[in-house]
Amino acid sequence: MQYGFDRAGNRVWRDNLVGTSNQDEYYLYDNLYQLKTLKRGNLNAGKTDISGTPVWQEDWNYDPTGNWRGHNQCLRDQGQREHDAGPEPKPRQSQ
């Protein structure tokens, strides 16, 4: 395996040198350095993205303050699954 990192130390790509095809990964982050997207497939020559359509993709969604709001997972030829963070907590009532 080979890995590439950004200046903040976040993993940006993973190149699987011994695996079969479609085993490389590319990662994207938001402005708070939280993982936003994971793509799996074959890295392009510059290791700046996955070539073509990823075989696997996951996306994380956050509110403006960085709290997790949802997660989408998509497998090529198998559709998409969505997960959310659940209902908003109810405020405590004073007694």
WOHU-V596812 format. One record per backbone hydrogen bond with DSSP energy under -1.0 kcal/mol. NH is the residue of the N-H (numbers start at 1). CO is the residue of the C=O. Records with the same first field share a line. If there is no record, write none. Layout:
NH: CO  CO
This chain:
2: 15
4: 13
6: 10
9: 6
12: 4
13: 4
14: 25
15: 2
17: 15
24: 41
25: 14
26: 39
27: 12
28: 37
30: 34
33: 30
36: 28
37: 28
38: 58
39: 26
40: 56
41: 24
44: 49
47: 44
51: 42
55: 40
56: 40
57: 74
58: 38
59: 72
60: 36
61: 70
63: 67
66: 63
69: 61
70: 61
71: 83
72: 59
73: 81
74: 57
75: 79
76: 55
78: 75
81: 73
83: 71
85: 69
